[in-house]
Each structure stands twice: as C-alpha cells, then as structure tokens.
Amino acid sequence: MASALPIALTIAGTDPSGGAGVLADIKSFQSRGVYGMSAVTSLTAQNTLGVQDVFNVPAGFLDAQLGSIFSDEAPHAMKSGMIATEEMMHVIRRYADEHSIPFVIDPVMISTSGHNLIDEGAIDYLRDSLLPLAATVTPNIPEAEKLTGITIESEADIEKAAKIFMDEIGVESVIIKGGHLKGDAVDYLFQKDDSLKLSSERIDTGHTHGTGCTFSAVITAELAKDRTLEDAFRTGKKYITEAIRKTPELGRGQGPVNHFAYKGE
C-alpha cells in the first residue's frame, strides 16, 4: 500500500544536542509535513561548544540499516550528511544506484566548531564516485573549495566552482551556499542550462549550528513531495532564513536554529 505521507530518508551522523545531523534532519522533515527515516553513519558526542568524540558505525551495520528501510517502505527522496569513511560511501552508492529517487548530498567535512568529520582519503571517492549520483549537492564555500581545488572569494569564483562541479565532477546540479562570503547571505543554484541566485539580509547571530544539515533536509523534504529543485531551493532558503532569525538561543556556544519557525508553504 502506498504511503499516505511523502517519505524522506537521512543518512548521517547523530548530534545528542539535537542541532545537527539526523535529529536536525528529522525535525526539518517533520516541520515540512514529510515522514522522516534515518540511517546513522556516526555517533558523535557534541554540543554547542564543539565535538568531543566520534564513533563511526561499521559499514556493514550501515548496510543493515539501509537494507531494513528499503526492504520495507522505500523513501521518496534521500539525503546524506556526515559520511566519515570510504567503506560507508560504497554502501550508500549501491543503494543510490539501485533506487531511482532524488538524492541530495550535503558534503559534510568539518563541523561548525571546526572538527574534521571525514577521513582525508575518503574525499576523492566522495567527489569522483558519489557526487555524480546526486540530484543536487549542497556545499558551503570551504567544502566547495576542497572538492573543486580552487579558492572562492567572489561570485565569479562561485560560478567557476559550479562549472567544475558540473563539467568535471559530473554532478547534475549544485547549490553553493555563500554564507562564508562577506555581505548579504547569498545562495546559488546551478543547473545544466539555468542558474538562480537567492539573497537575504545577513542575520547577526552566532547561533548557526546545523544550518547546512537543516537546509539540505528541507530541500530533500520538498523533493520527496515531487516539487521541482528550483521550488525546493526557494523553500529551503526561506526556511533557513527564518530558522536563523528566530533561533532558540540554546547552549553556551554556537546554538542551533529553530526548526519550527518557518510557517510558509
């Protein structure tokens, strides 16, 4: 029997403080009227002050989690976040190959607090073998620099990076988040024959923990509803802007955003 709700799957790490990773993703899915599922890649000990420890789930157990999900009720879209090892990427690639659903990759490499979250040797496999399977990829500036090998300091550099993503890496589309540049918060969607730039006023806050997870989760939720990528991008931008604007100001460090602030369609 077909599900009465659209379903989205997140494949990512945990954050016991609830600001990032699968907990942030599930809250984002729920707030958009989408049923959330998760497969955990890594268990982290972290809070608003930083990452204290990480335990990576064995690739075989990640495979077991995904097998349980897809053998019972397949999601309508999925996303990945923190994938620490190449072995886990091999597992995820197999499921992405076998199931024709939109796949959003948030190429998480470093936590908001600066903790490295991926094996250095896994980056090449991520770039060369996993990214080309995605419906879209959502790097921030440091992640885009790492994956393309160029320095990004301007809008022209962002356009150059997008060309590398699509022409050399082979992604279908890329959303580059410009929040690390000066000025307004500008995000860019590049597709094969089109591009879209969305700008919002920069919000003066230190509470931005989990913004990348949340943004990509909302896009995944909208794709699970069979919306276009452009519409999903527009919703994601409005959602994350309100989530940052109305942050709950939790914790003693970089707090999370408000996953229930945005009330629009």
Secondary structure, 3 states (H helix, E strand, C coil): CCCCCCEEEEEECCCCCCCCHHHHHHHHHHHCCCEEEEEECEEEEEECCEEEEEEECCHHHHHHHHHHHHCCCCCCEEEECCCCCHHHHHHHHHHHHHCCCCEEECCCCECCCCCECCCHHHHHHHHHHHHHHCCEECCEHHHHHHHHCCCCCCHHHHHHHHHHHHHHHCCCEEEEECCCCCCCEEEEEEECCEEEEEEECCCCCCCCECHHHHHHHHHHHHHHCCCCHHHHHHHHHHHHHHHHHCCCCCCCCCCECCCCCCCCC
